[in-house]
Amino acid sequence: MVDRAVPNLPSRDLPSTAAFYGSFGFAVDHQEDGWLILRRGDLVIEFFPFADVAPLSSSFMCSVRVDDVDELYGAIRRAGVPEKTVGFPRLHPVRRQPWGQRAGFLVDLDGTQLHLIENGR
């Protein structure tokens, strides 16, 4: 097995989280009371219940590094997540970032920000 770290993110409602991420290709890998694991290829994200997370003031975030950021971004966009600057869920377009890599951003139903980063070449 390859060593790895997996983000553990909040969810106000685990079934809603599974449906949201499922709309752009994440499948339920494991689910039980109090825990949800989603997988999209080699990407794994885990969620715990946090009914009181406040999406407008949430500071939860993680980075998702992929070889084809345009494919992932496109899948999220085709699922109906809009590009906008406020509210949630929302997307911020993929652009070359000041640190040199291409990245976009997804803010999910619970206000968690996922940095969608293209792996360096």
C-alpha positions in Angstrom: 0.0 0.0 0.0 1.2 3.5 -0.8 1.5 6.0 2.2 -1.0 8.7 1.9 -2.9 11.4 3.9 -6.7 11.7 3.5 -8.6 14.8 4.4 -11.4 14.5 6.9 -14.0 17.2 6.2 -17.3 18.3 7.8 -20.7 17.5 6.5 -24.0 18.9 7.8 -25.8 16.0 6.1 -23.9 12.9 5.0 -26.5 11.8 2.3 -26.5 15.3 0.8 -22.7 15.3 0.7 -22.6 11.9 -1.0 -25.1 13.0 -3.6 -23.3 16.3 -4.2 -19.9 14.7 -4.7 -21.5 11.8 -6.5 -22.8 14.1 -9.2 -19.2 14.6 -10.4 -17.9 11.1 -10.1 -17.2 10.3 -6.4 -18.7 7.0 -5.3 -19.4 5.9 -1.8 -16.5 3.6 -0.7 -17.7 3.2 2.9 -20.6 4.6 4.9 -21.7 4.0 8.4 -23.3 6.1 11.2 -20.9 9.0 11.7 -18.6 8.5 8.7 -18.5 8.7 4.9 -15.7 7.8 2.6 -15.9 8.8 -1.1 -13.6 7.7 -3.9 -13.0 9.0 -7.4 -10.2 6.9 -8.9 -7.3 7.3 -6.5 -8.8 10.4 -4.8 -10.3 9.7 -1.4 -12.2 12.2 0.8 -13.6 11.3 4.2 -16.5 13.2 5.9 -17.7 13.4 9.5 -21.0 14.8 10.7 -20.9 18.4 11.8 -24.4 19.7 11.8 -23.4 23.0 13.2 -20.7 23.9 10.6 -21.5 27.4 9.4 -20.8 27.5 5.6 -20.4 31.3 5.5 -17.6 31.2 8.1 -16.1 27.8 7.7 -12.3 27.6 7.5 -12.2 23.9 6.5 -10.1 23.3 3.3 -8.0 20.8 1.5 -5.9 20.4 -1.6 -6.9 17.9 -4.4 -3.9 17.3 -6.7 -4.7 15.7 -10.0 -2.9 15.1 -13.4 -5.9 16.6 -15.3 -7.4 19.5 -13.4 -9.4 20.5 -16.5 -11.2 17.1 -16.5 -12.1 17.3 -12.8 -13.1 20.9 -13.1 -15.2 20.2 -16.2 -17.0 17.3 -14.4 -17.9 19.5 -11.5 -19.1 22.3 -13.8 -21.2 19.8 -15.9 -22.8 18.6 -12.6 -24.3 22.1 -12.3 -21.9 23.8 -9.8 -21.9 27.4 -11.0 -18.9 29.7 -11.4 -19.5 32.6 -9.0 -17.7 34.6 -6.3 -20.1 34.2 -3.4 -22.4 31.5 -2.1 -22.0 27.8 -2.1 -21.6 25.5 -3.8 -19.5 27.5 -6.2 -16.5 27.2 -8.5 -13.6 29.5 -9.3 -12.0 28.9 -12.7 -8.7 27.1 -13.2 -5.9 29.6 -13.7 -2.2 29.8 -13.4 -1.6 30.7 -9.8 1.1 33.0 -8.3 3.0 29.9 -7.1 3.2 28.6 -10.7 0.8 25.8 -10.9 -2.7 25.8 -12.5 -5.5 25.6 -10.0 -9.2 26.2 -9.5 -11.3 26.1 -6.4 -14.5 24.4 -5.4 -16.5 25.5 -2.3 -18.9 22.7 -1.4 -22.3 22.6 0.2 -20.8 23.1 3.7 -18.4 25.9 2.8 -15.3 23.7 2.6 -12.9 25.0 0.0 -11.1 22.4 -2.1 -8.1 23.6 -4.0 -8.2 21.8 -7.4 -4.5 21.7 -8.3 -2.8 20.3 -11.4 0.1 18.1 -10.6 3.5 19.6 -11.5 5.0 18.3 -14.7 
